[in-house]
Amino acid sequence: MNTIPSLKGQVSAAEWQARVDLAAAYRLVALYGWDDLIFTHISMRVPGPEHHFLINPYGMFFEEITASSLVKVDLNGNKVVDSPFPVNPAGFTIHSAIHAAREDAHCVMHTHSLDGVAVSAMKCGVLPISQQSTFVLSSLGYHDYEGVALREDEKPRLVQDMGTNAFLMLRNHGLLTVGKSPAEAFLAMYIFEATCRIQVRALAGGEVTRVNDDILAGSPAAVNAVMLGMGSSLAWPALLRRLERRNPGFAE
């Protein structure tokens, strides 16, 4: 079904690997049910001296995206290589702001999942009621809703609210994670999504038990040991194997 010419051998080996990993991340987001039709985005910095980025071809389902179909853009969202697909300007506004401000944010992932948006609308924000939530709370920022992300003047506020965190809750909007790779950003989002899903279910059941403050204080060390250390490098190959079984073709 894929009629998009392969770019393998037409781009550097480093860019091709970035394309494969990013295409896998898109398909994994769809596999886990976090996609929102053709909306939301995952962006990836292209290895090299240029400030170029890869983003989804606007109009394709996440489950259809391949390494060769990803669109290469500059920091302003302009295509730097010809592509038959458009780019959603609203989608790259958020991503470009974070990429420009955070040298370590090679991959930026954003979702509109139902549970994520539900928690983003709660005044309490993320509650310390699960092990997953302790990881998120160790590196979490909040950004108030300012409408559809189209305005350049929102970028400084977004960057300030993101800070050096790995997780950002976009109030009344959704979730965002960053990482040095699609693997890191995906694992962070997996934990963020699980945190929100657990919170929605727990609050529906009545009174909840909060995690002790002393445990929360020790969470950053636990995160470094588990998620930002070996976590993504151990989980990613297994996730790719699952994807190969259930939705192969992303590395085309």
N, C-alpha and C positions, 0 to 999 in steps of 0.2 A: 504493500500500500504506500510505502514511502517513496515519493518521486523527487525528493529534494536531493540534489547532487551532493555527494560526500565531500567534505572538506579535509578529510584525512590525507595527509601528505601535502595539502595546500597551505597549511598553517604550521607554526612551530610545534614541536612535540609537547612543549609545556602548555601552549594554548589548547592543543587537542585534548590533553588530559583534563584541563580545566573545563572544557566543553563537555566531556564525558561525565565528569563528576557533577556538574551543574544540571545536565539533563537528567541524571539519575535522581538528584534531589527533587526536581520538579515531579518526576513520576512517583517518587516515594511520598511526596505530599499528597498526591492524588490517591495513592494506594491506601494511605491512612485516613483519608476522608477529610482533609483539611482544606481542599481547594474550594474555590468559589466560582464555578464555571470557568471563564477565561480571565477572571480578575485576580488581583494580587500578584505579587512578583517575588522572585528570588534573583538577585544580581550578584555577579562575580567579577572581581578585578582580573583582567587579563595579565598574566605574568609578563614582565618587561618594563622598559622605562616609560612607555607612553601611559597616559591616564585613560585607558580604554577599559570598557566593561562589557560583559555579556548579560543579556536579559532575554526574556521570553518573546517569541514572535506573537504579537497581539492578535488574538483570534483563534489560537490553537488551544485545545484543552491541555492541561498539564500532562495527562496520560499519553499525549501524542508527541510531545517534544523530544527532539533528538539533538545530538551533539552538533550536527551540521545546520539545524534550523535556528539555533540561537543567534540573536542579532548582536553585532558589535557596535557599541555607541561610545561617544565621548562623555565627558562629565556634564555636558548640557543636554544629553539625551539625543544628540544628533548621530545618525548612522555614519560610521566611518568606512564601512564596507557595504556595497550594494546588497540589498535583500528585498525580496518581494513582499515582505511582511512589514506592517507598521509597528511602531512602538507607542505604548500608552504614556503620554507625557505626565499624567497625574501619578502614575506608578513610579516613575523614576525620580520625581521630585524628592520624595522621602529618602530614597536610596542614595541619590547623588549627594545629598547633604551629609549623610553619615559617612559615605566613602571619602568625601573631601576632608572631613574633620578627623577621621579615625584611620590612621595608617594600618592598624592591625585588623580593621574590619574588611577583610578581603571578600567575605560573603555576607550579604544582608538578606534575611528571609522574613517575609511578612505574610500573615494569614488573617482571614476573616471567619474563622470557625465559629460555630454557634456558641459553644461553651466559652471560647476566648472572648467573644464580644459580650457575652452575658456577664462575665466577671469584670470586663472593662467598664461596664455600666454600673457596677456596684460601688457605692461610696467607700466601702471598706477596702476595696482593692483586693490584693492577694492576702489571704489569711494563713497564718502558720498552723495548719491543721493536718499536714501530711509530710512525709519525708521529702517528697518531690518539692513541696513548697519551700522547704528550708534551703534547697539549692537555688531556687529562683530568688528568694528574698535576700540572698547573699550578694546579689548583683543586679538589682532591679531599679529602673527609673519609670516615671509616669509622665505622659505628655497629654495635656488637655486637648479636647476636640476643637478644631478650628474650621470645620467644614472639609469638603473634598480637597485633598492636598494638591493645589495648583499654584499657590502664591509663593513667590520667592522670599517674601518677608517672614514666612513661617520658619524657614530653615534655621536661623540662629536659635530660636526657642527650642526647636526640635533637638538640635545638637546639644544645647545646654542641658535639656532634660535627659538625654541619652547619657551624657557624661562618659565615664569609662566603663559603664555597665555592659553586661552581655545580654541582658533582657530589658525590653522596653514595652510597657503597656500603653497603647494608644487609646485613651479614654473614649468610650462609645464607638470604638472603631475596630480594634483587634490587637494582635500580638506581633512583636518583632524581636528577632534575635540576630546576633552577629557572631562571626567566627573567622578564624584564619583559613578556613576551608569550608566547602559545603558540608563535609562530615561534621565539623564542629557546630555549625549553625543548625544543622538538622537535629543533632542530638539535643542541643539546647532547646529547640522548639518542641521536640518530643516530650521533654520534661515540663516545659511551660504548658503545653496542651494538656498533659496528664494532670498537672496542678489544677488547672481550671475545671477540667471534667470532674475531678474528685470534689472540688469545692461546691460546684453546682449540685452534685448528688448529696453531699453531706448536709448542706443547708436545707435541702428539701426534706431531709429526714428529721430535722429538729436541732436541738442544742448540740454544739460541737465542742470537742476538747482541743485546746490550743497546745502547741509544742512549747516546752519550757524555754524561757529566755536564755538560759545558759547553753542549751543545745543550739539555739539559733546563733549565738555568738561564735560557736565553733564551726558553723557551716562553711565559711570560706575555705578553711583548711580541708574539709571533706570534699568540697567541689574540686579543688586543685588536685586532690589525690585521685578522684574518681572520674569526673567528667572532662576536665581540661587537661588531664594527664593522659592516661591510657584509654579513657572512655571512648572517644570518637574513633581512634585508630583500631580498637578492638571491635567496635560495633559496626563500623562502615563496611568492611568486607562481607560480614554476614548479611547486612542489609542489601548489598549488591547481589548476593547469591539469591536472596528472596525475590528481588526484583527480576532477575534473570528467569526465575521459574514462573513468575506471575505476569510480567509485562516486559518481555525481551524486546530489544531493538533500540534502546536508548543510545547506544554507542555507535550510531550510524551517521 
